[in-house]
Amino acid sequence: MPRITGKHRHKSNHTAESPSEYWKRSLVIPYLDSIITSLEVSFAEENTLSFALSKLHPAQKQKMTTENLKQTCESIAQFYDLPNIKNDVKLWQQLWRDRLNLTNLTVVDVQKETNSLFHETEKALKILIHDLYSRAIL
């Protein structure tokens, strides 16, 4: 167990009865607190629209009702300033309707299919890729 002095200026000075209690207070509890904080930030209310972008993946869109898809597109259009995404999504849905094995596609694979017809959908997928990448790094 580390030596405990009366006054530390540069590191924590946890009083403990045993070495395991000291390390629990010094490392384990702060580490778990940082994980909880990270999860709370990732799943905060303001990030729900970021998760809504994942519904543009063809595998997700097949599971959605038309009404749910319209609502999602309206919120995406307002938040990300993509007014024509509603029109893009209708064509986008027709493009992917008859394809199989959509769950094996990554978001990058899907984004490559946007070509020149789906400008707004391409922008939205790029935002999604950026969000996923930044969350993976954090």
C-alpha positions in Angstrom: 0.0 0.0 0.0 1.4 3.4 -0.9 2.6 5.6 1.9 0.0 8.0 3.1 1.2 11.4 4.2 -0.6 14.3 5.8 -0.6 16.5 2.6 -0.3 15.5 -1.1 -0.3 18.2 -3.7 -0.1 16.2 -6.9 -1.8 12.9 -6.3 -4.8 11.6 -4.4 -4.3 10.6 -0.8 -7.0 8.0 -0.1 -7.1 6.6 3.4 -7.7 2.8 3.3 -7.5 -0.2 5.6 -5.9 -2.5 3.0 -4.1 -2.3 -0.4 -7.1 -3.6 -2.2 -9.3 -0.9 -0.7 -6.7 1.8 -1.6 -6.5 0.7 -5.3 -10.3 0.4 -5.5 -10.7 4.0 -4.3 -7.8 5.2 -6.4 -8.3 3.4 -9.7 -11.4 1.2 -10.0 -14.1 3.6 -8.9 -12.8 6.6 -10.9 -12.4 4.4 -14.0 -16.0 3.1 -13.6 -17.2 6.7 -13.1 -15.5 7.7 -16.4 -17.2 4.9 -18.2 -20.6 5.8 -16.9 -20.1 9.5 -17.8 -19.0 8.5 -21.3 -22.2 6.3 -21.8 -24.4 9.1 -20.5 -22.9 11.6 -22.9 -23.1 9.1 -25.8 -26.8 8.3 -25.2 -27.9 11.8 -24.2 -31.1 13.2 -25.6 -29.3 15.6 -27.9 -27.6 12.6 -29.7 -30.9 10.9 -30.7 -30.9 12.6 -34.1 -27.4 11.3 -34.7 -28.7 7.8 -34.1 -31.7 8.5 -36.4 -29.2 8.8 -39.2 -28.5 5.1 -38.8 -32.0 4.4 -40.1 -30.8 5.4 -43.6 -29.0 2.1 -43.7 -31.1 -0.1 -46.1 -31.3 -3.0 -43.5 -32.8 -0.6 -41.0 -35.2 1.0 -43.5 -36.7 -2.4 -44.3 -37.8 -2.8 -40.7 -39.5 0.7 -40.6 -43.0 1.7 -41.4 -43.5 4.4 -44.0 -44.9 6.7 -41.3 -41.9 6.2 -39.1 -39.6 6.8 -42.0 -41.3 10.1 -42.9 -41.0 11.3 -39.3 -37.3 10.3 -39.2 -36.6 12.1 -42.4 -38.4 15.3 -41.3 -36.4 15.5 -38.1 -33.1 14.8 -40.0 -34.1 17.4 -42.6 -34.7 20.1 -39.9 -31.7 19.3 -37.7 -29.1 18.8 -40.4 -30.5 21.3 -42.9 -31.2 18.7 -45.6 -34.5 19.8 -47.1 -34.6 17.4 -50.0 -33.8 14.3 -48.1 -37.4 13.2 -48.1 -37.4 13.0 -51.8 -34.1 11.2 -51.8 -35.2 8.7 -49.3 -38.2 7.6 -51.4 -35.9 6.8 -54.3 -33.3 5.4 -52.0 -35.9 2.9 -50.6 -36.8 1.8 -54.1 -33.2 1.3 -55.0 -32.6 -1.1 -52.1 -36.0 -2.8 -52.0 -35.2 -6.0 -53.9 -31.6 -6.5 -52.7 -30.6 -9.3 -50.3 -28.1 -9.6 -47.5 -28.3 -5.9 -46.6 -27.2 -6.6 -43.0 -23.7 -7.4 -44.2 -23.2 -3.9 -45.6 -21.3 -1.3 -43.7 -22.3 2.3 -43.7 -19.3 3.1 -45.9 -20.5 0.5 -48.4 -24.0 2.0 -48.4 -22.5 5.5 -48.8 -20.6 4.4 -51.9 -23.9 3.6 -53.6 -25.3 7.1 -53.3 -23.8 8.3 -56.6 -25.0 11.5 -58.2 -28.8 10.9 -57.6 -28.8 11.1 -53.8 -27.0 14.2 -52.7 -28.8 14.7 -49.4 -28.6 11.1 -48.5 -24.9 11.1 -49.2 -24.4 14.1 -46.9 -26.5 12.4 -44.2 -24.5 9.2 -44.5 -21.2 11.1 -44.3 -22.4 12.8 -41.1 -23.3 9.3 -39.8 -19.9 7.9 -40.7 -18.2 10.9 -38.9 -20.4 10.4 -35.8 -19.6 6.7 -35.7 -15.9 7.3 -36.2 -15.8 10.0 -33.5 -17.6 7.8 -31.0 -15.3 4.9 -31.7 -12.3 7.1 -31.0 -13.7 8.5 -27.8 
